[in-house]
Amino acid sequence: MLSFELDFWDYATFAAMLLALIAVTVVLLWVAGLPGRIAIARKHPDAEAVKLLGWAGFLPVVPWIQAFVWAFKPTNVIDIRRFPREETKAIDKDIARLSGQSVEPEKEAPPEP
């Protein structure tokens, strides 16, 4: 079919190209998930949104940059639906869920008389 024979060096070239393609794919996937991993490590209250924006915005680049900056932005937002201690517990629970750790169900305290 071909007018020449493939020898060892041709196959070595194909193998090197395949390894380079795999390496580039791994690096791109690692970079795409970077904002989410940073937000989770910094216990960002919006870590899930940062993670999703990092993955969804990787190809158009600009949303990925926004997610990267957002992952480092300190947040002073106070959610008025919960007290600060409850908010901290909720954020810790979300971070544990996003990190793949098991989340223990909360034990409710007995009602006070």
Buried (B, 14 or more C-beta within 10 A) or exposed (E): EEEEEEEEEEEEEEEEEEEEEEEEEEEEEEEBBBBBBBBBEBEBBBBBBBBBBBBEBBEEEEBBEBBBEBBEEEEEEEEEEEEEEEBEEBBEBBBBEBEEEEEEEEEEEEEEE
